[in-house]
Amino acid sequence: MEQTDARRLAEEYLRLGGHRRVVIDDNQTSVRNWEPEPAAAEAFWKKNVEILAPERQREVQLLLPTINRA
């Protein structure tokens, strides 16, 4: 099964030790980070995710662990 670009980005970010979590409220997303993350994960996020258009960033964000209850 082929992975989407968003899934590859999210998985690589998490593999690098990233700690960001997505918050979903009224179908809007935002990302929270309460603890310092490894430099590699931070650099990866800035280089590969922050540069994306907002709708593409949202696709990646939705693949991160969430703080919302199921």
C-alpha positions as CSV (number, residue, x, y, z in Angstrom):
1,M,0.0,0.0,0.0
2,E,1.4,3.4,-1.0
3,Q,1.6,6.0,1.6
4,T,0.6,9.6,1.0
5,D,3.1,12.4,1.2
6,A,1.4,13.7,4.3
7,R,1.7,10.3,6.0
8,R,5.4,10.0,5.1
9,L,6.1,13.4,6.5
10,A,4.2,12.8,9.7
11,E,5.8,9.4,10.3
12,E,9.3,10.7,9.6
13,Y,8.7,13.6,12.0
14,L,7.5,11.2,14.7
15,R,10.4,8.8,14.0
16,L,12.8,11.7,14.6
17,G,11.3,12.1,18.1
18,G,8.9,15.0,17.4
19,H,6.4,15.8,20.2
20,R,3.8,18.0,18.6
21,R,0.2,17.0,19.0
22,V,-2.8,18.1,17.0
23,V,-5.8,19.8,18.5
24,I,-9.1,19.5,16.6
25,D,-11.8,21.9,17.5
26,D,-14.9,22.6,15.3
27,N,-13.1,21.0,12.4
28,Q,-10.2,23.4,12.8
29,T,-6.7,22.1,13.6
30,S,-3.8,23.5,15.5
31,V,-0.6,22.0,16.7
32,R,0.7,22.1,20.3
33,N,4.1,21.3,21.7
34,W,4.7,21.3,25.4
35,E,8.2,20.0,25.6
36,P,11.4,20.6,23.7
37,E,11.9,18.2,20.9
38,P,15.0,16.9,19.3
39,A,16.8,19.2,17.0
40,A,16.4,16.8,14.0
41,A,12.6,16.7,14.5
42,E,12.4,20.5,14.8
43,A,14.5,21.0,11.7
44,F,12.5,18.5,9.8
45,W,9.2,20.2,10.7
46,K,10.5,23.6,9.7
47,K,12.0,22.4,6.4
48,N,9.2,20.0,5.3
49,V,5.9,21.0,6.9
50,E,5.9,24.7,7.7
51,I,6.6,25.5,4.0
52,L,3.5,23.7,2.8
53,A,0.2,25.4,1.9
54,P,-2.2,25.5,4.8
55,E,-4.4,22.7,3.5
56,R,-1.3,20.4,3.1
57,Q,-0.1,21.3,6.6
58,R,-3.5,20.3,7.9
59,E,-3.2,16.9,6.2
60,V,0.1,16.3,8.0
61,Q,-1.3,17.6,11.3
62,L,-4.3,15.2,11.2
63,L,-1.8,12.3,11.1
64,L,-0.1,13.4,14.4
65,P,-1.3,12.0,17.7
66,T,-4.2,14.1,19.0
67,I,-5.0,15.5,22.4
68,N,-8.7,15.2,21.7
69,R,-10.7,12.4,23.3
70,A,-12.1,9.8,21.0
